[in-house]
Amino acid sequence: MLAIPLTHRVRLVAGTDASYDAKSDAIIAGVVVWDLDSKRVIESSHVVRRCDFPYIPGLLSFREAPAVMDAVALLTSTPDVFMIDGQGLAHPRRFGLACHVGVLLDRPTIGCAKSRLCGDYAEPAVRRGGSRRLTHNRDIIGRVVRTRDGVSPLFISVGHRILLKEAERLVLRCCGKYRLPEPTRLAHQYVTTTKRQLDLS
C-alpha cells in the first residue's frame, strides 16, 4: 500500500459495493463509474460468484475483493480513482478492502466507510466539511468527515496511491444531496437492485 500524491486530474470515479446472499452463498459485486464533471454514470458492471471464504470479522477483503476485481475487469472505461465502500488503512491490520483492491489494481483507491472499524476521534463540526483525525495506537489512519450538515460522518482512509488529504477532498467533491458520495451511493443502489432482480435460490 502506497500513500503517494495523485499524478493526474480526476474525472472518472468508480464506486464499488458488494452484498452477500445467504440463501445461495453468493457474493454480488458491482461497480459504477461516475463522471465528476458531468455528474452522470458512464457505465456499470456486476458479477455474481460463489463465496468461498467464511465470515471472519476484520477479514472482509477475502470475501469481497475477488468479486469486486471480477466486476472491475468487465469495465471498458479506465477510472481515475476507485472509491470502495469499506476501510483502507483504517483497519486493525492497516490493510482493509480498499487496500487489497487498490494494490491488486495498482490504481488510486479510497476507503469510504459508513462506520468505524477501529481508532479514536473527536466528533467533527456539525457543518459539511467538518473533519477530525482518526487515530489508532498513535498513528493517523484516516479522517472522520461530515459530508452534510448534521448527518453522521464518514470514515475516510487511504487505500492505495493517494494522499489522505486528497482522498478527503475528493469524497467531499463527490457528495451532493446525500450523506454518501455519489459513486458508492450509486454502486450500493446498483447492487441492491441487481440482487433483487436475480433469482439466486
N, C-alpha and C positions, 0 to 999 in steps of 0.2 A: 504494500500500500504506500503510495506516494502522496504527500501534501505539497504540491507544486503549483505555481500560478498557471492559469489558463493561457494558452498561446494563440487563441483565435477568438473572433467575435462569436457570441452565442446567438443563434436564431432558432434552431430546432432542438426542442427539449423533449426527450422521451420519458414518459411516466410509466412505471410498471406496478403491477399488483398481482397477487395470486390468492387462490382460495382452495381450500381442501374440501372434498366431498366424502363424508364418512361412509355413505352407503356403497359407493363404488370404489373407495380407496384411491381416488384420483385427485390430481392437482390440476387446476385450471389456471394458467398464467396468461396475462395479457399485457400488451404494450401499446400505448397511444403516443403518436408523435405529434407534438403541438408546436405550431409556428408562433414564436414570441412576437413577431412583427405584425402578422395579420390576425392573430388571436383566433386561429382556427386549427382544426385537426387535419393533418396532412395524410396520415394513414394509421392503420391499426392492424395488429395481428394477435393471434392467440394459439395456444396448444392445449391439449388435454393429454396427460400422461399418467401412468401408474405411479403412485407414491411408494418408493421403496425404502424410505428412511422413517423410523418411528418418531413420534413427537417427543423431543427432549428439550426442556427449557434452555434457551441460550444457543441451541444448535439449529435454529430455523433455516439457516442457509442451506444445510444439507437436504432439507425437504423441498425448498422452493427454488434455489438457484438453477438446478438443471432445467426445470420447466421454463423459467424466465429466459435462460440462454437460448432454448429452443424457439421461443416466441420471437426473440430479438433476431434470430437467424432468418426469419421469414420477411423481415423488413426489406424494402427496396431503397429507402432513403438512408442517409447516414446522420443520425442525430449528433449534435454538438456536445450535449450533456445528457446523461441519464439520471433521472430522479426516482429513487427507489422508495417504496412505502415500507420502510424499515430502518434499522440502525446501520451506521457505518462504523466510525471509530468509537462512538458512544455505546460500547459493548464491553462486558466484563473481560473478554479476551482481546479487546481492541480490534476486533475483526468481524463485524456484522455482515448482514446480507449485502449491503451496498458495497462493502469492500470486496467481497467474493465476486460479485458481478463486475465491478469496476476492474479488478485485476484480470479476470478472465477475458474481458473485452479490451482491456488496456485503453479505456476511454474515461474522460472525466465523469465522475459519478458522485451523487449526493445522497446521503441518508436523510430521509424526511419522515420522521416517526410521529405518530399521534400521542404516544405515551413514553414515559421514561423507562429505560431498562436498568440503568444504574446511574450513579452520580448524585451530586448535591447542587442545589442552585437557590438563589433568591428569586422571589416572584418578580417578573418583569413588569414595567409600567403597563397600565391597562390600555393605553392607546396603541394603535397599529405601529409597528416598528420597535416597540419596547423589547429589549433584549438583555439577557444575562448569560454569564458564563455557566456552563455545565462542567463540573469538575469531579474527578474520581481519583482517590489516592494522590492528591495534589497535582494531577495532570488536568489540563484543559482538554476535554474530549468533545465538546460541542457548544452550541448556543441554544438557549431557550428563547423562542421568538414569538411575539404576539403578532399575528398576521391580520387581525381585525380588532377594532375597539371592543374590549370587554370579553372576547372569546378565550377559551383555553389555549395556551401556547402550543407550538410545535417544537420538536426536538431535532435540531439540525446538526449533522456531523459530516465530516469528510468521508467519502467512500474511496476515491482514488483520483489523482491528477487534478486537484483543485484545492484552493486555499479555503479555510473556514469562512473568512470574511467574504469571499466570492460566492460561496455556497449560500450564505445567509442573504446576501444581496439578490441573488438570482431567485431564491424562493419567494422573497417579497415581490419581485417583479412579476412573478407568475401568479400571484394571488390577486383576485378581483373581488367579487361579491361574497366569496366563501372563505371559510377558515383554511381549507386545504388549497395548495397550489393547483392550478388547472391540470397540469399533466398527470399528477397522481389521483386527483379527484375524478377525472375522466377515465383513467385506467381502472379505478375501482368500479365505476358505473358500468364500464365495458365488460369487466369480468363478471360482475353480478348479473348483468343481463344475459351474457353468454351461458353462464351456469344454469340460469332459469330456463333457457331455451333448449338446453341439451338434455337428452334422455340418458342419464348415467346409471340407471338402475340395472 
